[in-house]
């Protein structure tokens, strides 16, 4: 490291002491005040690196969160002296800490827990620090052993306030939706944080409980290798009492840990200050003069039995979260003294049609590390639903990977693949199709036509073709991909990816009207997924949902009702009663009941569903209004037309406010209003509603579209009911002419 480089003409970087996903930590000298400090530098992600989207996001959030961190003044929190930007590098100047984090302290003892006096001392100090920050309305969000330092003088400090939150927002965690799992290391996340619900200071208390459990027993409360099992543990499972793993722990400490790990925030200690008082009171009693305790090595424990349906899910790393503080050799021109991103020319690609392994890259490791971090940041933006920002990140990374590694390198193609994913999610399927086709060509050249990655990209082509309404072409691609997956020695007919392709094939068959084949294929996939993944695995339930849809389209409504009902119950158990997928299955149960003429049962179901949707999502959420629409429809079927009209009118007005006057859902509700008015003999109002619908559909779809013509036909029938036969006849003639043209 050359000593000629200063940050802002003041902070001279001396030694690299840490490197993490977001940047580096340097020991430095503040030449203005002649003191040692730590300087944390975020890897530059600005326009000069060709990636303005994520750079601007990080820059603004860094400055905002750095101000928050700098405002905290407490003995138990790392002091932030200064922050800013120097030549495109964001930096944070902090006090230089001499000590080790809790993960490292446990590593010192061979993965063993801390002594009881140490646990109590650490807990008390953390509680006081959290009480202070919570009083400032600041939540850490990422409390874990690696973010808690014990200094050589015994002081305990919480690190990365603000910066931890920045990492949470941009790069490391995501909301649990659908059948996806929260990314990152969820071992210290509260149930409400995992579920994407609003969090408050009590989420930090839960995370603290996880930390205390680990330093007391040697492992987090739910230390499964399977990420789904960890999430389910936080949500559903009562943790084993710490004393069952380490009997000498005092009862008061065990009770504190279990109280902190309460599933409901309301059942946890009132606040961190209350926790500190409990620890202080206990120290004054049973631990007034604790005898030195020997470090107890962690005892191996048999992994907890997991539900069958967790088999085959992605395994997450153990949540140590520790940053490697060993010195990292650097080129003299690297880091902050030179270019973070270098360029490499002279790429060579494989001969056409000859798959081969990519040559070993000569790109600097620093470059590859930076690009990998930015790629991960782009993925996290996608998981947060920030698709427009994500696509800009992946475009930038793809361009730099192509220049450094070559167009057909797997990493380059992985970035191009993510560009396609984000384009698809932002309503640009045609652009996504072009990107996927590029990825397929590159992977065929580099990896071969039947490589799993090549097949995966071709399967996405089929999906996008479906988005474009080109279902027959999609069918051909799905069929070819399925054949490749089934003959691949790495996949085979029962591999999860093969079953996913067969599921998509069944879905597409139903969209081209081949319902018998769709039902047969979906039933076979559901049976295979139940055998391979378990009957309650989310993927199994998705396919059973498709089986129910096909049964309904075939007119086999009793079977469809039974299947939808079973899916709804299973999803309630596996995903929770308030999960969107559970709600969706309950909605389809209502549809099936209506088809079978059981309108009273359907009405009761939709009332309950609308109440649950309103509680979870709000009264004006589109899905709440969809359930309320079902209420109105079934009131009409029961002949309760005045109530049906009132419900339909309320839903129509709410949909118009939330979705717009011309939205299809608004028009569906307006038609229910028109139908209700007709049944009540209020034909003038019915006529006005049908005309509004017809005008809207003509604007959106064209005058000759079947839905627009149907609305005009309803308008003509109203004219007949009003005795305006000549107008009705003229309108019928116009409808016939448009149909003929």
C-alpha positions in Angstrom: 0.0 0.0 0.0 1.6 3.2 -1.1 1.6 6.0 1.6 1.1 8.8 -0.9 -2.7 8.4 -1.1 -5.0 10.3 1.3 -8.7 10.2 1.6 -10.0 13.8 1.4 -6.4 14.9 2.1 -6.8 13.8 5.7 -7.1 10.0 6.2 -4.0 8.0 5.3 -4.7 4.3 4.6 -2.2 2.1 6.3 -3.2 -1.6 6.5 -6.2 -3.6 5.1 -7.7 -5.2 8.2 -11.0 -6.5 6.8 -12.9 -7.3 3.6 -16.6 -8.0 3.2 -19.3 -8.1 0.6 -19.8 -4.4 0.5 -16.2 -3.1 0.7 -13.0 -3.0 2.8 -11.9 -1.8 6.2 -8.6 -0.1 6.6 -6.5 0.9 9.6 -5.7 4.5 8.9 -4.2 7.7 10.5 -6.2 10.8 10.8 -3.4 13.3 10.1 -5.5 16.3 11.2 -5.9 14.9 14.7 -3.0 12.5 14.7 -5.0 9.5 15.8 -5.6 5.9 14.6 -9.0 5.3 13.0 -10.7 2.7 10.9 -11.9 3.6 7.4 -14.7 1.5 5.8 -14.8 2.0 2.0 -17.7 0.8 -0.1 -16.7 -0.6 -3.5 -17.5 2.1 -6.1 -20.7 1.4 -8.1 -21.1 4.7 -9.8 -21.5 5.7 -13.5 -17.8 5.4 -14.2 -18.2 1.7 -13.7 -21.0 1.6 -16.2 -23.7 0.9 -13.6 -25.4 4.1 -12.5 -28.6 2.4 -11.1 -27.2 0.6 -8.1 -24.5 3.3 -7.6 -27.0 6.0 -7.1 -29.1 3.9 -4.8 -26.1 3.0 -2.7 -24.7 6.5 -2.6 -27.9 8.2 -1.4 -28.6 5.5 1.2 -25.1 5.4 2.4 -25.1 9.1 3.1 -28.5 8.9 4.8 -27.5 6.0 7.0 -24.1 7.3 7.7 -25.7 10.4 9.2 -27.8 8.2 11.4 -24.8 6.2 12.5 -22.8 9.4 13.2 -25.6 10.7 15.3 -25.3 7.8 17.8 -23.2 8.6 20.8 -23.1 5.7 23.3 -20.4 3.6 25.0 -21.9 0.4 23.5 -22.0 1.7 19.9 -19.1 2.1 17.5 -18.3 5.8 17.1 -18.5 7.2 13.6 -16.2 10.3 13.2 -16.8 11.2 9.6 -18.1 10.1 6.2 -18.1 11.2 2.6 -17.1 10.4 -0.9 -13.6 10.6 -2.4 -13.0 10.0 -6.1 -16.1 7.9 -6.4 -15.4 5.9 -3.3 -17.8 6.1 -0.4 -16.1 6.0 3.0 -16.9 5.9 6.7 -14.4 6.9 9.4 -14.9 5.1 12.7 -13.0 4.5 15.9 -10.5 1.8 15.6 -11.5 -1.1 17.8 -9.1 -3.6 19.4 -10.9 -6.8 20.1 -12.9 -9.7 18.6 -16.5 -10.2 17.6 -18.6 -12.8 19.3 -18.3 -15.2 16.4 -14.5 -15.1 16.7 -14.7 -15.5 20.5 -16.6 -18.7 20.0 -14.2 -19.8 17.3 -11.3 -19.3 19.8 -12.8 -22.0 21.9 -13.4 -24.5 19.1 -17.0 -23.4 18.3 -17.7 -23.5 22.1 -20.1 -21.2 23.9 -19.0 -18.4 26.2 -18.8 -18.7 30.0 -21.9 -17.8 32.0 -20.3 -14.6 33.5 -19.3 -13.5 30.0 -22.8 -14.2 28.6 -24.4 -12.1 31.4 -21.9 -9.2 30.9 -22.3 -9.2 27.2 -26.1 -9.3 27.5 -26.3 -6.4 29.9 -24.1 -4.2 27.8 -25.9 -5.0 24.6 -29.3 -4.3 26.3 -28.2 -0.8 27.4 -26.9 0.0 23.9 -30.1 -1.2 22.2 -32.2 0.8 24.7 -30.4 3.9 23.7 -30.7 3.4 20.0 -34.4 2.4 20.3 -35.0 5.6 22.2 -33.7 7.3 19.1 -36.2 5.4 17.0 -33.5 3.5 15.2 -33.6 -0.3 14.6 -30.4 -2.2 13.8 -32.1 -5.0 11.7 -29.1 -7.1 11.3 -28.0 -8.0 14.9 -25.7 -11.1 14.9 -22.5 -12.3 16.6 -20.3 -10.9 13.8 -21.8 -7.4 14.4 -21.0 -7.4 18.2 -17.4 -6.7 19.3 -15.9 -7.3 22.7 -12.9 -5.0 23.2 -9.7 -5.9 25.1 -10.9 -3.8 28.1 -14.2 -5.8 28.2 -16.4 -3.1 26.6 -19.0 -4.6 24.3 -19.9 -2.6 21.2 -22.6 -3.0 18.5 -21.2 -2.3 15.0 -22.7 -1.4 11.7 -25.7 0.7 12.7 -27.0 2.2 9.5 -24.6 0.3 7.4 -26.2 -2.9 8.4 -29.5 -1.4 7.4 -28.1 -0.4 4.1 -27.0 -3.9 3.4 -30.4 -5.2 4.4 -32.1 -2.8 1.9 -29.8 -3.3 -1.0 -27.9 -6.5 -0.9 -28.5 -9.3 1.5 -32.2 -10.1 2.5 -35.5 -10.3 0.8 -39.2 -10.7 1.5 -40.5 -14.2 1.6 -43.1 -14.5 -1.1 -44.7 -17.3 -3.0 -42.5 -20.3 -2.8 -39.3 -18.4 -2.5 -37.2 -18.2 0.7 -35.6 -15.3 2.4 -32.1 -14.9 1.0 -29.0 -14.4 3.1 -28.5 -16.1 6.5 -31.8 -16.1 8.3 -30.6 -17.6 11.6 -31.0 -14.3 13.5 -34.1 -12.9 11.7 -37.4 -12.4 13.6 -40.5 -14.1 12.3 -42.0 -10.8 11.3 -38.8 -9.8 9.4 -38.8 -13.1 7.5 -42.4 -12.7 6.6 -41.8 -9.2 5.2 -44.1 -7.6 7.8 -43.5 -4.2 9.4 -40.9 -4.4 12.1 -40.1 -2.4 15.2 -37.5 -2.5 18.0 -38.9 -5.9 19.2 -37.4 -7.4 16.0 -33.9 -6.5 17.4 -34.9 -8.1 20.7 -35.7 -11.4 18.9 -32.4 -11.2 17.0 -30.6 -10.6 20.3 -32.3 -13.8 21.7 -30.8 -15.7 18.8 -27.4 -14.3 19.5 -27.6 -15.1 23.2 -28.8 -18.6 22.5 -25.8 -19.2 20.3 -23.2 -17.8 22.7 -24.8 -19.8 25.5 -25.1 -23.2 23.6 -22.7 -22.9 20.7 -25.3 -22.9 18.0 -28.3 -20.7 16.9 -31.7 -21.8 18.1 -32.6 -23.3 14.6 -29.3 -24.5 13.3 -30.5 -26.5 10.3 -28.6 -26.7 7.1 -31.8 -26.3 5.1 -32.8 -22.7 4.7 -36.5 -23.5 4.6 -36.2 -25.4 7.8 -34.6 -22.4 9.5 -37.5 -20.2 8.3 -40.1 -22.6 9.5 -38.3 -22.9 12.8 -38.5 -19.2 13.4 -42.1 -19.2 12.4 -43.6 -22.4 13.9 -41.2 -24.2 16.2 -40.6 -23.6 19.9 -36.8 -23.6 20.5 -35.3 -26.2 22.7 -34.6 -24.8 26.1 -30.9 -23.8 26.3 -30.5 -25.8 29.5 -31.3 -28.9 27.7 -28.1 -28.4 25.8 -26.1 -26.9 28.6 -27.5 -27.8 32.0 -25.3 -25.4 34.1 -26.9 -22.3 32.6 -28.8 -20.4 35.3 -32.6 -20.6 35.0 -33.0 -16.8 34.8 -30.8 -16.7 31.8 -32.7 -19.4 30.0 -35.9 -17.7 30.7 -34.6 -14.4 29.3 -33.5 -16.1 26.1 -36.8 -17.9 25.7 -38.8 -14.7 26.3 -36.8 -12.9 23.7 -37.5 -15.7 21.2 -41.3 -15.4 21.6 -43.0 -15.7 18.2 -45.2 -12.7 18.7 -43.5 -9.4 19.4 -46.2 -8.7 22.1 -44.9 -11.6 24.1 -41.3 -10.4 24.2 -39.8 -8.1 26.9 -41.4 -4.7 26.8 -38.1 -3.1 25.6 -34.4 -3.4 25.9 -34.3 -1.3 29.1 -36.6 -3.9 30.8 -34.1 -6.6 29.7 -31.2 -4.6 31.1 -33.0 -4.3 34.5 -33.7 -8.1 34.6 -30.0 -8.8 34.0 -28.9 -6.3 36.5 -31.2 -7.7 39.1 -30.0 -11.2 38.5 -26.3 -10.1 38.7 -27.1 -8.6 42.1 -28.5 -11.9 43.3 -27.2 -15.2 42.0 -24.3 -13.8 40.1 -23.0 -11.2 42.5 -19.7 -12.9 42.7 -19.6 -15.5 40.0 -16.9 -18.1 40.1 -14.8 -18.4 37.0 -16.3 -20.9 34.6 -14.4 -23.0 32.2 -15.2 -22.7 28.5 -17.6 -25.6 27.6 -17.1 -27.1 24.2 -20.2 -27.4 22.1 -21.8 -30.8 22.2 -22.8 -32.4 18.9 -26.6 -32.7 18.6 -28.7 -34.8 16.4 -30.3 -32.6 13.7 -34.0 -32.1 14.3 -36.4 -34.1 12.2 -37.5 -31.9 9.3 -40.8 -32.1 7.3 -40.5 -34.4 4.3 -41.4 -31.5 2.0 -38.1 -29.7 2.9 -36.1 -32.2 0.9 -34.5 -30.8 -2.2 -34.6 -27.2 -1.1 -31.5 -25.0 -1.4 -29.2 -25.3 1.6 -28.0 -22.0 3.1 -24.6 -21.4 4.8 -24.3 -21.4 8.6 -24.9 -17.9 9.8 -21.6 -16.9 11.3 -21.6 -13.7 9.2 -17.9 -13.3 10.2 -15.8 -11.0 8.1 -12.4 -12.4 7.4 -10.0 -10.1 9.1 -6.8 -11.7 7.9 -4.7 -9.4 5.7 -5.5 -9.8 2.1 -2.5 -9.4 -0.3 -3.2 -6.6 -2.7 -1.5 -5.4 -5.8 0.2 -2.1 -5.2 -2.0 -0.4 -7.7 -5.2 -1.9 -6.4 -7.7 -0.7 -3.9 -8.0 3.0 -3.2 -4.6 3.8 -4.7 -5.6 2.9 -8.2 -8.4 1.5 -10.4 -11.0 -0.8 -8.8 -12.1 -2.1 -12.2 -9.6 -3.0 -14.8 -10.2 -4.0 -18.4 -9.0 -7.1 -20.2 -8.8 -7.5 -23.9 -7.8 -10.4 -26.2 -10.8 -12.7 -25.4 -11.1 -16.0 -27.2 -14.4 -17.9 -27.7 -14.9 -21.6 -28.5 -15.1 -22.8 -32.0 -18.7 -22.9 -33.3 -20.6 -26.0 -32.2 -17.9 -27.3 -29.9 -18.8 -27.0 -26.3 -15.9 -26.7 -24.0 -15.0 -25.4 -20.5 -14.1 -21.7 -20.4 -10.4 -21.0 -20.2 -9.0 -20.0 -16.8 -9.7 -16.3 -16.4 -6.8 -13.9 -16.3 -8.9 -11.2 -14.8 -7.7 -9.8 -11.5 -9.5 -11.5 -8.5 -10.4 -8.1 -7.2 -12.4 -7.4 -10.4 -14.2 -10.7 -10.2 -15.0 -10.1 -6.6 -16.4 -6.7 -7.2 -18.6 -7.9 -10.1 -19.8 -10.9 -8.1 -20.9 -8.5 -5.3 -22.7 -6.2 -7.8 -24.4 -9.3 -9.4 -25.6 -10.3 -5.9 -26.8 -6.7 -5.3 -28.8 -6.9 -8.5 -30.4 -10.2 -7.4 -31.4 -8.6 -4.1 -32.9 -5.6 -5.8 -35.0 -8.1 -7.9 -36.1 -9.9 -4.7 -37.2 -6.6 -3.3 -39.3 -6.0 -6.3 -37.1 -3.1 -7.6 -36.9 -4.5 -11.1 -36.0 -1.3 -13.0 -33.0 -0.7 -10.7 -32.1 -4.4 -11.0 -32.0 -4.4 -14.8 -29.6 -1.5 -14.9 -27.3 -3.3 -12.4 -27.3 -6.5 -14.4 -26.8 -4.6 -17.7 -23.7 -3.0 -16.3 -22.3 -6.2 -14.8 -22.9 -8.1 -18.0 -21.0 -5.5 -20.1 -18.0 -5.6 -17.8 -18.0 -9.4 -17.4 -18.1 -9.7 -21.2 -15.1 -7.4 -21.5 -13.2 -9.1 -18.8 -14.2 -12.8 -19.3 -15.6 -13.1 -22.8 -19.1 -13.2 -24.2 -19.6 -16.9 -23.6 -18.2 -17.1 -20.1 -20.8 -18.6 -17.7 -20.6 -15.5 -15.5 -21.3 -13.2 -18.4 -24.2 -15.3 -19.5 -25.5 -15.5 -16.0 -25.7 -11.7 -16.0 -27.4 -11.6 -19.4 -29.8 -14.2 -18.1 -30.7 -11.9 -15.1 -31.2 -9.0 -17.6 -33.7 -11.2 -19.3 -35.5 -12.1 -16.1 -35.8 -8.4 -15.1 -37.1 -7.4 -18.5 -39.7 -10.1 -18.3 -40.8 -8.9 -14.9 -41.1 -5.3 -16.1 -43.5 -6.1 -18.9 -41.0 -6.3 -21.7 -41.3 -9.9 -22.8 -40.2 -9.2 -26.4 -36.9 -7.7 -25.1 -36.6 -10.6 -22.6 -37.0 -13.1 -25.4 -34.1 -11.6 -27.4 -31.8 -11.7 -24.3 -32.8 -15.3 -23.5 -32.1 -16.3 -27.1 -28.6 -14.7 -26.8 -28.0 -16.7 -23.6 -29.1 -19.9 -25.2 -26.7 -19.5 -28.1 -23.8 -18.7 -25.9 -24.5 -21.6 -23.5 -24.9 -24.0 -26.4 -21.4 -22.9 -27.7 -19.8 -23.0 -24.3 -21.6 -25.8 -22.5 -23.5 -27.8 -25.0 -27.2 -28.0 -26.0 -28.2 -30.4 -23.2 -26.3 -28.7 -20.3 -28.8 -27.9 -17.5 -28.0 -24.2 -17.8 -28.7 -24.2 -21.5 -32.0 -26.1 -20.9 -32.9 -23.7 -18.2 -32.5 -20.7 -20.5 -34.5 -22.4 -23.3 -37.3 -23.1 -20.7 -37.4 -19.4 -20.0 -37.8 -18.8 -23.7 -40.9 -20.9 -23.6 -42.3 -19.0 -20.6 -41.8 -15.7 -22.4 -43.4 -17.0 -25.5 -46.4 -17.8 -23.3 -46.4 -14.2 -22.0 -46.5 -13.0 -25.7 -49.5 -15.3 -26.3 -47.5 -17.5 -28.6 -48.6 -20.7 -26.8 -48.1 -23.1 -29.7 -44.5 -22.1 -30.1 -44.1 -22.3 -26.3 -45.4 -25.9 -26.5 -42.8 -26.9 -29.0 -40.0 -25.4 -26.9 -41.3 -27.0 -23.6 -41.5 -30.4 -25.3 -37.9 -30.1 -26.6 -36.5 -29.0 -23.3 -38.4 -31.8 -21.5 -36.8 -34.3 -23.8 -33.4 -32.9 -23.1 -33.9 -32.9 -19.3 -35.2 -36.5 -19.3 -32.2 -37.8 -21.2 -29.6 -35.8 -19.3 -27.6 -38.0 -16.8 -27.5 -35.1 -14.4 -31.2 -34.6 -14.4 -33.6 -37.4 -15.3 -37.4 -37.6 -15.2 -37.7 -37.0 -11.4 -35.3 -34.2 -11.0 -37.0 -31.0 -9.6 -36.1 -29.0 -12.8 -37.5 -31.7 -15.0 -40.7 -31.7 -13.0 -40.9 -28.0 -13.2 -40.7 -28.2 -17.0 -43.4 -30.8 -17.1 -45.6 -28.6 -14.9 -45.1 -25.6 -17.3 -45.9 -27.9 -20.2 -49.2 -28.9 -18.5 -50.0 -25.2 -17.9 -49.3 -24.3 -21.5 -51.4 -27.3 -22.8 -54.4 -25.9 -20.9 -53.9 -22.5 -22.6 -54.1 -24.0 -26.1 -57.2 -25.9 -25.2 -55.8 -29.4 -24.9 -57.5 -29.9 -21.5 -57.4 -33.7 -21.3 -53.6 -33.7 -21.9 -53.2 -30.8 -19.5 -55.0 -32.7 -16.8 -53.2 -35.9 -17.3 -49.8 -34.2 -17.4 -50.5 -32.1 -14.3 -51.7 -35.2 -12.4 -48.6 -37.1 -13.3 -46.3 -34.2 -12.2 -48.3 -33.8 -8.9 -47.8 -37.5 -8.1 -44.1 -37.3 -8.9 -43.6 -34.1 -6.9 -45.4 -35.6 -3.9 -43.1 -38.6 -4.1 -39.9 -36.6 -4.6 -40.5 -33.5 -2.6 -43.4 -34.5 -0.3 -47.2 -33.9 -0.5 -47.1 -30.5 1.2 -44.1 -29.0 -0.6 -45.2 -25.7 -2.2 -44.2 -27.0 -5.7 -46.5 -30.1 -5.2 -49.3 -27.8 -4.2 -48.8 -25.5 -7.2 -49.2 -28.5 -9.5 -52.3 -29.8 -7.7 -53.7 -26.4 -8.1 -53.2 -26.8 -11.8 -54.9 -30.2 -11.7 -57.9 -28.6 -10.1 -58.0 -25.9 -12.8 -58.0 -28.5 -15.5 -60.7 -30.5 -13.8 -62.9 -27.4 -13.7 -62.3 -26.6 -17.4 -63.4 -30.2 -18.1 -66.6 -29.6 -16.2 -65.6 -32.0 -13.4 -66.4 -29.5 -10.7 -66.9 -31.9 -7.7 -63.3 -33.2 -8.2 -62.1 -29.6 -8.8 -63.7 -28.5 -5.5 -62.2 -31.3 -3.5 -58.7 -30.7 -5.0 -58.9 -26.9 -4.4 -60.1 -27.5 -0.8 -57.2 -29.9 -0.1 -54.7 -27.4 -1.6 -56.1 -24.6 0.5 -55.8 -26.7 3.7 -52.3 -27.9 2.9 -51.1 -24.4 2.0 -52.5 -23.1 5.3 -50.4 -25.6 7.2 -47.2 -25.2 5.1 -47.3 -21.5 4.3 -49.6 -20.1 6.9 -53.3 -19.1 6.7 -52.6 -15.6 5.6 -50.2 -16.5 2.8 -51.3 -15.2 -0.7 -51.2 -18.7 -2.1 -53.5 -19.9 0.6 -55.9 -17.1 -0.1 -55.8 -17.9 -3.8 -56.8 -21.5 -3.3 -59.6 -20.5 -1.0 -60.9 -18.1 -3.7 -61.0 -21.0 -6.2 -62.9 -23.1 -3.6 -65.5 -20.4 -3.8 -65.6 -20.5 -7.6 -66.1 -24.2 -7.5 -68.9 -24.0 -5.0 -70.7 -21.4 -7.2 -70.3 -23.7 -10.2 -72.0 -26.5 -8.3 -74.9 -24.3 -7.3 -73.9 -24.0 -3.7 -74.2 -20.3 -3.6 -74.9 -20.0 0.1 -71.7 -21.9 0.9 -69.8 -19.7 -1.6 -71.2 -16.6 -0.1 -70.1 -17.6 3.4 -66.6 -18.4 2.1 -66.2 -15.1 0.3 -67.3 -13.1 3.3 -64.6 -14.8 5.4 -62.0 -14.4 2.7 -62.8 -10.7 2.2 -62.5 -10.1 5.9 -59.2 -11.9 6.0 -57.9 -10.1 2.9 -58.9 -6.7 4.4 -57.1 -7.6 7.7 -53.9 -8.6 5.9 -53.8 -6.3 2.9 -56.3 -3.5 3.5 -59.9 -2.8 2.4 -59.0 -1.4 -1.0 -56.5 -4.0 -2.0 -57.4 -5.6 -5.4 -57.6 -9.1 -3.9 -59.9 -7.8 -1.1 -62.1 -6.3 -3.8 -62.0 -9.5 -5.8 -63.3 -11.5 -2.8 -66.0 -8.8 -2.3 -67.0 -9.2 -5.9 -67.6 -12.9 -5.2 -69.9 -11.8 -2.4 -72.0 -9.7 -4.8 -72.2 -12.4 -7.4 -73.4 -15.0 -5.0 -75.9 -12.7 -3.4 -77.4 -12.3 -6.9 -77.5 -16.0 -7.4 -79.5 -16.3 -4.2 -81.9 -13.7 -5.5 -80.9 -11.1 -3.0 -80.6 -8.5 -5.7 -80.8 -5.3 -3.6 -77.9 -6.5 -1.4 -76.1 -7.7 -4.5 -76.5 -4.3 -6.2 -75.2 -2.4 -3.1 -72.2 -4.7 -2.8 -71.4 -4.4 -6.5 -71.7 -0.6 -6.4 -69.4 -0.3 -3.5 -66.8 -2.6 -5.1 -67.1 -0.8 -8.5 -66.4 2.6 -6.8 -63.5 1.2 -4.8 -62.0 -0.5 -7.9 -62.4 2.8 -9.9 -60.5 4.6 -7.1 -57.7 2.0 -6.8 -57.4 0.7 -10.4 -59.0 3.3 -12.7 -62.2 3.6 -14.6 -61.1 1.6 -17.6 -59.4 -1.3 -15.7 -60.9 -4.7 -16.6 -61.8 -5.4 -13.0 -63.6 -2.1 -12.7 -65.6 -3.0 -15.8 -66.5 -6.4 -14.4 -67.9 -4.8 -11.3 -69.8 -2.2 -13.4 -71.4 -5.1 -15.3 -72.6 -6.6 -12.0 -74.1 -3.2 -11.2 -75.9 -3.2 -14.6 -77.1 -6.8 -14.0 -78.4 -5.9 -10.6 -80.2 -2.8 -11.8 -81.8 -4.9 -14.6 -83.1 -7.5 -12.1 -84.6 -4.7 -10.0 -86.3 -3.2 -13.1 -84.1 -0.1 -13.1 -83.4 -0.3 -16.8 -82.3 3.3 -17.3 -79.5 2.9 -14.8 -78.6 -0.5 -16.4 -78.5 1.1 -19.8 -76.1 3.8 -18.6 -73.8 1.2 -17.0 -73.7 -1.0 -20.1 -72.9 2.0 -22.3 -70.1 3.0 -20.1 -68.7 -0.5 -20.3 -69.0 -0.6 -24.1 -67.3 2.7 -24.5 -64.5 1.7 -22.3 -63.9 -1.6 -24.0 -64.0 0.0 -27.4 -61.3 2.5 -26.3 -59.1 -0.3 -24.9 -59.8 -3.2 -27.2 -61.4 -1.8 -30.4 -64.9 -1.6 -31.6 -64.8 -5.1 -33.2 -63.4 -6.9 -30.1 -65.8 -9.7 -28.8 -66.0 -8.2 -25.3 -66.9 -4.7 -26.7 -69.6 -6.3 -29.0 -71.0 -8.2 -26.0 -71.3 -5.0 -24.0 -73.1 -3.3 -27.0 -75.4 -6.4 -27.2 -76.3 -5.9 -23.5 -77.0 -2.2 -24.2 -79.4 -3.2 -27.1 -81.3 -5.6 -24.7 -81.7 -2.7 -22.3 -83.1 -0.6 -25.1 -85.6 -3.3 -25.8 -86.7 -3.5 -22.2 -87.3 0.3 -22.2 -89.5 0.0 -25.3 -87.0 1.7 -27.6 -87.2 -1.0 -30.3 -85.9 1.2 -33.2 -82.7 2.1 -31.4 -82.2 -1.5 -30.3 -82.7 -2.7 -33.9 -80.1 -0.1 -35.2 -77.6 -1.2 -32.6 -78.1 -4.9 -33.4 -77.4 -4.1 -37.0 -74.1 -2.3 -36.1 -73.1 -5.2 -34.0 -73.8 -7.7 -36.8 -71.8 -5.5 -39.3 -68.8 -5.4 -36.9 -68.9 -9.1 -36.3 -69.0 -9.7 -40.1 -66.1 -7.5 -40.8 
